[in-house]
Amino acid sequence: MNEMKPVMQKRPGANLLRMPDGAGRGLRLLGACLLGLAVASSVAWSAAQEAKPATGTKTINAQSAQTQPTGDFVGSDTCAGCHTDAVKNFADNPHTKLALQHGKSGASCESCHGPGREHVEGGGDVSKIFNFKTATEKQVTARCLGCHAGTHPNFQRSPHAKAAVGCTSCHSVHAPNEAEDAKEKLLTASAPKLCFQCHNDMKPQFSMPFHHKVNEGAVNCNDCHDVHGSFGNSNLRSTADQNAICTKCHTEKRGPFVYEHAAVKGEGCLSCHTPHGSQNARLLNVASVNVLCSQCHSAVAATTIHNFSWSQSADVTPCIDCHTMVHGSNLEPGLIR
């Protein structure tokens, strides 16, 4: 009998892609090469993107801003050749430290004074560079706010700016006061001496029998006032609750209370207290607490409720002997303990 051979079933189209062995190896090799090139290109593109600066920024050589001339800029080393006194102690200046933190591409001489090429080529012609000593306060302020506008956005609306008190009225970049607190902020004098140079009408108030300890150094003018401007009167620091200027220290008066004293809630601490100094131990606006209360609580209330003549109220028991919780109470609407 003839031997029967198994019949192999072929898939339709099985030979359509079949190629000679040599051609198949060549295509596989070509595919591997193309894959390698694609991977290499992807890696190179990723590296280029990482090295590429973000949109809107410019790359600056680590030495360019400080030492290397670029266009109209001559570099800080050129400035130091003549202005030895100005740069003598500039290594400890916050502007220099900022420059070093940014790879020497931060603030330098020409960041404030402008390009120095014409100044140098003119043999030191002072008209060819920005001079803070001869510039107007408005020009100086505009120059400083070129960098510090984000830190002091309200300066232009401040009483200082409106009175033509500019940055260099209080700050000295090259020769700040040697006191530690002044040198850190490049001030010409330590607080409160710096403030008293203009606000000398406030100075006697801190010599009153009772006062905030400003002269003693326990409280600083800047604790309550933002000298660079705010939305409040007298450059008072702006907060959601303006009483927070006081209650950040006087925390027991902060509240909230179930029963509020309307004067505190509506008018704030300054309706009863003077912040700098007073003859009253509680820094009241007037000497007697009963007189203070009578400004809102009329004589009718005193006569009908307490049964005494208000004209004699200074000689009777002080209001706060009974109404002890004058800032607010959680128990009694009459603010009695």
C-alpha positions as CSV (number, residue, x, y, z in Angstrom):
1,M,0.0,0.0,0.0
2,N,1.2,3.5,-0.7
3,E,2.2,5.4,2.4
4,M,-0.2,8.3,3.1
5,K,1.5,11.7,3.8
6,P,-0.3,14.2,6.0
7,V,-1.6,17.2,4.1
8,M,-0.5,20.5,5.6
9,Q,-3.1,23.2,5.6
10,K,-1.8,26.6,4.4
11,R,-3.2,29.9,5.6
12,P,-4.5,32.1,2.8
13,G,-1.9,34.6,1.8
14,A,0.8,32.9,3.8
15,N,3.4,33.3,1.0
16,L,2.5,36.9,0.2
17,L,5.1,38.4,2.5
18,R,7.6,35.6,2.3
19,M,11.0,36.7,1.1
20,P,14.3,35.1,0.6
21,D,16.3,34.6,3.8
22,G,19.0,37.1,2.8
23,A,16.5,39.9,2.1
24,G,14.7,39.3,5.4
25,R,18.0,39.6,7.4
26,G,18.7,42.9,5.5
27,L,15.4,44.4,6.4
28,R,15.7,43.4,10.0
29,L,19.1,45.0,10.2
30,L,17.8,48.2,8.5
31,G,14.9,48.3,11.0
32,A,17.3,48.0,13.9
33,C,19.4,50.9,12.6
34,L,16.4,53.1,12.1
35,L,15.1,52.4,15.6
36,G,18.6,53.2,17.1
37,L,18.6,56.5,15.2
38,A,15.1,57.4,16.4
39,V,16.1,56.7,20.1
40,A,19.3,58.8,19.7
41,S,17.4,61.7,18.2
42,S,14.8,61.6,21.0
43,V,17.5,61.7,23.7
44,A,19.3,64.6,21.9
45,W,16.0,66.5,21.6
46,S,15.2,66.0,25.3
47,A,18.6,67.2,26.3
48,A,18.3,70.3,24.1
49,Q,14.9,71.1,25.7
50,E,16.4,70.8,29.2
51,A,19.2,73.1,28.3
52,K,16.9,75.6,26.5
53,P,15.8,78.6,28.7
54,A,12.2,79.1,29.5
55,T,10.2,81.3,27.2
56,G,10.7,85.0,28.1
57,T,14.1,84.5,29.8
58,K,17.5,85.2,28.6
59,T,20.7,83.3,29.2
60,I,23.5,85.2,30.8
61,N,27.1,83.9,31.2
62,A,28.0,83.4,34.8
63,Q,30.6,86.1,34.5
64,S,28.9,88.5,32.1
65,A,26.9,90.7,34.4
66,Q,29.7,91.2,36.8
67,T,32.9,91.3,34.9
68,Q,32.5,90.9,31.1
69,P,31.5,93.9,28.9
70,T,28.4,93.3,26.8
71,G,27.3,96.0,24.3
72,D,26.9,99.3,26.2
73,F,27.6,97.5,29.5
74,V,31.2,97.6,30.8
75,G,30.9,95.2,33.8
76,S,31.4,95.8,37.5
77,D,35.1,95.3,37.4
78,T,35.5,98.4,35.2
79,C,33.4,100.4,37.7
80,A,35.5,99.2,40.6
81,G,38.6,100.5,38.9
82,C,37.6,104.1,39.7
83,H,34.9,103.9,42.4
84,T,37.0,102.1,45.0
85,D,35.2,103.6,48.0
86,A,31.8,102.6,46.6
87,V,32.7,98.9,46.2
88,K,35.0,98.6,49.2
89,N,32.4,97.0,51.5
90,F,30.0,96.0,48.7
91,A,30.7,92.3,49.2
92,D,28.4,92.2,52.2
93,N,25.7,94.2,50.4
94,P,22.3,92.4,49.9
95,H,22.5,93.4,46.2
96,T,25.8,91.6,45.8
97,K,24.6,88.6,47.6
98,L,21.6,88.5,45.3
99,A,23.9,88.6,42.3
100,L,25.9,85.7,43.5
101,Q,22.8,83.7,44.2
102,H,21.8,84.0,40.6
103,G,25.1,82.9,39.1
104,K,26.5,86.5,39.1
105,S,23.7,87.5,36.7
106,G,21.7,89.5,39.3
107,A,22.1,93.1,40.5
108,S,25.3,94.8,39.6
109,C,26.5,98.4,39.3
110,E,24.9,98.9,36.0
111,S,21.6,97.4,37.1
112,C,21.0,100.6,39.1
113,H,23.2,103.2,37.3
114,G,22.5,102.1,33.7
115,P,25.0,101.2,30.9
116,G,28.5,102.6,31.6
117,R,30.2,102.6,28.2
118,E,29.6,106.3,27.4
119,H,30.5,107.2,31.0
120,V,33.8,105.4,30.7
121,E,34.6,106.6,27.2
122,G,33.8,110.2,28.3
123,G,36.5,110.0,31.0
124,G,34.0,109.7,33.8
125,D,31.5,112.2,32.5
126,V,28.8,112.2,35.2
127,S,26.1,113.3,32.7
128,K,26.5,110.0,30.8
129,I,25.2,107.8,33.6
130,F,22.4,107.8,36.2
131,N,23.5,109.6,39.3
132,F,21.3,109.0,42.3
133,K,22.6,112.1,44.1
134,T,21.5,114.5,41.4
135,A,18.3,112.8,40.3
136,T,14.9,113.8,41.6
137,E,13.2,111.7,44.2
138,K,10.6,110.7,41.6
139,Q,13.4,109.4,39.3
140,V,15.1,107.6,42.1
141,T,11.9,105.9,43.2
142,A,11.2,104.8,39.6
143,R,14.7,103.3,39.4
144,C,14.3,101.4,42.6
145,L,10.8,100.2,41.9
146,G,12.1,98.7,38.6
147,C,13.1,95.7,40.8
148,H,11.2,96.3,44.1
149,A,7.7,97.0,42.7
150,G,6.6,93.5,43.6
151,T,7.7,93.9,47.2
152,H,6.3,97.4,47.6
153,P,3.3,97.7,45.3
154,N,1.6,100.4,47.3
155,F,4.5,102.9,47.6
156,Q,3.2,105.3,45.0
157,R,-0.1,105.8,46.9
158,S,1.7,106.2,50.2
159,P,2.0,109.6,52.1
160,H,5.8,109.2,51.8
161,A,5.6,109.2,48.0
162,K,3.1,112.0,47.9
163,A,5.4,114.1,50.1
164,A,8.4,113.4,47.7
165,V,10.1,111.2,50.3
166,G,12.0,108.8,48.0
167,C,13.9,105.5,48.6
168,T,17.2,107.2,49.3
169,S,15.6,109.4,51.9
170,C,15.8,106.4,54.2
171,H,18.1,103.9,52.4
172,S,21.7,104.1,51.4
173,V,22.9,101.3,49.1
174,H,26.6,102.1,49.5
175,A,26.8,103.6,53.0
176,P,24.1,102.3,55.3
177,N,24.3,102.8,59.1
178,E,26.6,100.3,60.8
179,A,23.9,99.2,63.3
180,E,22.9,95.6,62.7
181,D,19.2,96.2,62.1
182,A,20.0,99.2,59.8
183,K,22.7,97.6,57.8
184,E,20.5,94.6,57.0
185,K,17.9,96.8,55.3
186,L,20.4,99.4,54.1
187,L,18.9,102.2,56.3
188,T,20.6,105.5,56.9
189,A,19.8,105.2,60.7
190,S,18.3,102.7,63.1
191,A,14.6,102.9,64.0
192,P,13.0,104.8,65.6
193,K,15.7,107.5,65.1
194,L,15.2,107.2,61.4
195,C,11.4,107.9,61.7
196,F,11.9,110.7,64.2
197,Q,14.0,112.6,61.7
198,C,10.7,113.6,60.0
199,H,8.0,112.6,62.5
200,N,9.5,114.6,65.4
201,D,5.9,115.5,66.6
202,M,5.5,111.8,67.5
203,K,8.7,111.6,69.5
204,P,7.4,113.3,72.7
205,Q,4.4,110.9,72.8
206,F,6.8,108.0,73.5
207,S,8.0,109.9,76.6
208,M,4.5,110.0,78.1
209,P,4.0,108.2,81.5
210,F,2.4,105.3,79.7
211,H,3.5,104.5,76.1
212,H,4.3,101.6,73.8
213,K,8.0,100.6,74.3
214,V,9.3,102.0,71.1
215,N,12.3,103.9,72.6
216,E,13.1,100.8,74.6
217,G,13.3,98.6,71.5
218,A,10.4,96.3,72.5
219,V,8.1,97.6,69.7
220,N,9.1,99.0,66.3
221,C,7.3,101.6,64.1
222,N,7.2,98.9,61.4
223,D,5.2,96.6,63.6
224,C,2.1,98.8,63.1
225,H,3.0,100.9,60.0
226,D,4.0,99.8,56.6
227,V,6.4,102.6,55.6
228,H,6.2,101.6,51.9
229,G,2.4,102.2,51.7
230,S,-0.9,100.5,52.5
231,F,-4.6,101.0,52.0
232,G,-5.0,102.3,55.6
233,N,-4.6,105.8,57.0
234,S,-1.1,106.9,58.3
235,N,0.4,103.9,56.5
236,L,-1.2,101.5,59.0
237,R,-0.7,97.9,57.9
238,S,-3.7,96.6,56.0
239,T,-5.4,93.5,57.4
240,A,-8.8,91.9,56.9
241,D,-9.7,93.0,60.4
242,Q,-7.8,96.3,61.2
243,N,-8.0,95.5,64.9
244,A,-5.6,92.7,64.2
245,I,-2.8,95.3,64.2
246,C,-3.4,95.6,67.9
247,T,-4.7,92.1,68.8
248,K,-1.6,90.4,67.3
249,C,0.0,91.4,70.6
250,H,-3.1,92.0,72.8
251,T,-4.4,88.5,72.0
252,E,-6.9,88.4,75.0
253,K,-8.9,91.2,73.4
254,R,-9.2,89.5,70.0
255,G,-12.4,87.6,70.3
256,P,-14.7,86.7,68.6
257,F,-17.2,87.4,71.4
258,V,-20.9,86.4,71.7
259,Y,-21.7,89.9,72.8
260,E,-19.6,92.5,71.0
261,H,-18.9,96.1,72.1
262,A,-20.2,98.1,69.2
263,A,-17.4,100.7,69.5
264,V,-14.8,98.0,69.1
265,K,-16.6,96.2,66.3
266,G,-17.5,99.4,64.4
267,E,-14.8,101.9,65.0
268,G,-11.8,99.8,66.2
269,C,-9.3,100.1,68.9
270,L,-8.4,103.7,68.1
271,S,-11.9,104.9,69.0
272,C,-10.9,104.6,72.6
273,H,-7.1,104.3,72.7
274,T,-4.2,106.4,71.5
275,P,-1.4,104.1,70.3
276,H,1.8,106.1,71.0
277,G,1.5,107.4,74.5
278,S,-1.0,108.7,77.1
279,Q,-1.4,109.9,80.7
280,N,-3.8,107.1,81.2
281,A,-2.5,103.7,82.1
282,R,-4.7,102.1,79.5
283,L,-3.6,104.5,76.8
284,L,-7.0,106.0,76.6
285,N,-7.7,109.1,74.5
286,V,-8.9,111.0,77.6
287,A,-7.7,110.9,81.2
288,S,-10.9,109.6,82.8
289,V,-12.6,106.4,81.6
290,N,-16.1,107.8,82.6
291,V,-15.6,110.8,80.3
292,L,-14.6,108.4,77.6
293,C,-17.8,106.3,78.1
294,S,-19.9,109.4,78.1
295,Q,-18.9,110.2,74.5
296,C,-21.3,107.4,73.4
297,H,-23.4,106.7,76.5
298,S,-25.4,109.8,77.2
299,A,-26.3,111.4,80.5
300,V,-29.9,110.1,80.1
301,A,-28.6,106.5,80.4
302,A,-26.7,107.4,83.5
303,T,-29.6,109.1,85.1
304,T,-32.3,106.5,84.3
305,I,-30.3,103.3,84.7
306,H,-27.7,104.1,87.3
307,N,-29.6,106.9,89.2
308,F,-26.8,109.5,89.4
309,S,-26.0,112.8,87.8
310,W,-23.6,112.5,85.0
311,S,-22.0,115.8,86.0
312,Q,-20.7,114.0,89.1
313,S,-19.7,110.8,87.3
314,A,-16.0,111.5,87.6
315,D,-16.4,111.2,91.3
316,V,-18.4,108.0,91.3
317,T,-17.4,104.4,90.7
318,P,-15.7,104.1,87.3
319,C,-17.8,102.4,84.6
320,I,-15.3,99.6,84.2
321,D,-15.6,98.5,87.8
322,C,-18.9,96.8,86.7
323,H,-18.6,96.7,82.9
324,T,-15.3,94.9,83.1
325,M,-15.5,93.1,79.7
326,V,-15.5,96.3,77.6
327,H,-13.9,94.6,74.6
328,G,-16.6,91.9,74.4
329,S,-18.2,89.2,76.5
330,N,-19.3,85.6,76.0
331,L,-21.8,85.7,78.9
332,E,-23.5,89.0,79.4
333,P,-24.8,91.6,76.9
334,G,-24.1,94.4,79.4
335,L,-20.4,93.4,79.2
336,I,-20.5,92.7,83.0
337,R,-18.2,89.9,84.1
